[in-house]
Amino acid sequence: MTLNAVGMGNALDVQTTTGHDVSSNQQFGGFVTSTAETNAVAIDGTAITASGAYGNSAILEVDGDSDISVNQSANDGSNVFSAATLRLDSYAVGNITAATAAANSVETIGEYGGIQGSIQQDSGAAVESRAIVEARTAGLGEFSATAATASGNAIRSQGNESSVILSTAQSNRGAVRASARVNAGGGGVLTTVAAQAQGNGLDVATEWSYGDARGTQNNSGQTEAEANINIGNFDEDSILASSESIGNSAVITNLGTDTFLGMNQTNSGGVRAITRFDGGFGGEVLGSASAFGNAATSWGCQSCPDTMSRGEINQTNSGAVNATFQSQYISGWGTTGSATAVGNSATFITQDPQE
């Protein structure tokens, strides 16, 4: 069974089979709330519960060349909230519970051409996502996945034999929080719980065409990601738990082409990541908590001929950055966990895609 809820203040969806230029201005100043809740005794299959809330959303899917100009603004005092909840009394063979929230969101998908232009995002909105599984007397079956994602500003751009050349400016002042929580009598064979919060996020991925992303990211809002898991006996199961909180994030990846990543990142907001696990008798626990004031990553295909990953990164962090990982249970195979807190991180990687 599948339950999906979506709430949007402003939405733009462009899909063309030829090149098309796009210009858009979106202004959001209100409240968006999206909630999805599944209540069941037992489910002989997979229960999918998903919720998405967006102040401004733009999705551009173009085959061919496209010049774009997208401006998004979410006013101070506005609010974006998303919650996905699964309540079980007995069991589900499998379950996926996911909540996503963003004040401003842009996604571009290009094929066989090139997307170039500018994207500007400004947000003072409070953003929160919650993904919850309440199954205190139930087991989680074969698999269980619970995820919460929250962003002040988010840009995602993909190019398949289509170049991506973007000039971006992202500014976030609002508080951003993502929480994923599981309370269950028993675990799934594989139980995954993840929470991610970011003030500003840029993600560019290209295959067999040039990728170039340059711009600024400024975050002064508080970002917090929290993953909480409380499970009774979980037999020989595996628990994977993670939280990631980032003030500013910029990522570019390529396969078979050159790339350039040029970013000025400034974070003054507090950044906090918390992962906690409590359990009875069980298997293994793998967990992490990661917090970054500013993070920039460029990944390149090492074995592709004549390719280069270049960039210029400037980072300034003055916000407090904290990460906490905790795990306790009666007995089991053991716990492997990490807590990482970094003010500024810039990484350039070349790697064989087969590794």
HELIX and SHEET records of a PDB file:
SHEET    1   A 3 THR A   2  THR A  16  0                                        
SHEET    2   A 3 PHE A  31  ALA A  74  1                                        
SHEET    3   A 3 VAL A  22  PHE A  28  1                                        
SHEET    1   B 8 THR A   2  THR A  16  0                                        
SHEET    2   B 8 PHE A  31  ALA A  74  1                                        
SHEET    3   B 8 ASN A  79  SER A 123  1                                        
SHEET    4   B 8 ALA A 126  ALA A 135  1                                        
SHEET    5   B 8 VAL A 176  GLY A 186  1                                        
SHEET    6   B 8 THR A 223  ASN A 233  1                                        
SHEET    7   B 8 VAL A 271  PHE A 281  1                                        
SHEET    8   B 8 VAL A 321  SER A 331  1                                        
SHEET    1   C 8 THR A   2  THR A  16  0                                        
SHEET    2   C 8 PHE A  31  ALA A  74  1                                        
SHEET    3   C 8 ASN A  79  SER A 123  1                                        
SHEET    4   C 8 PHE A 143  ASN A 172  1                                        
SHEET    5   C 8 LEU A 190  GLU A 207  1                                        
SHEET    6   C 8 SER A 238  LEU A 255  1                                        
SHEET    7   C 8 GLU A 284  CYS A 301  1                                        
SHEET    8   C 8 GLY A 334  GLN A 351  1                                        
SHEET    1   D 7 THR A   2  THR A  16  0                                        
SHEET    2   D 7 PHE A  31  ALA A  74  1                                        
SHEET    3   D 7 ASN A  79  SER A 123  1                                        
SHEET    4   D 7 PHE A 143  ASN A 172  1                                        
SHEET    5   D 7 GLY A 211  ASN A 219  1                                        
SHEET    6   D 7 THR A 259  ASN A 267  1                                        
SHEET    7   D 7 SER A 309  ASN A 317  1                                        
END                                                                             
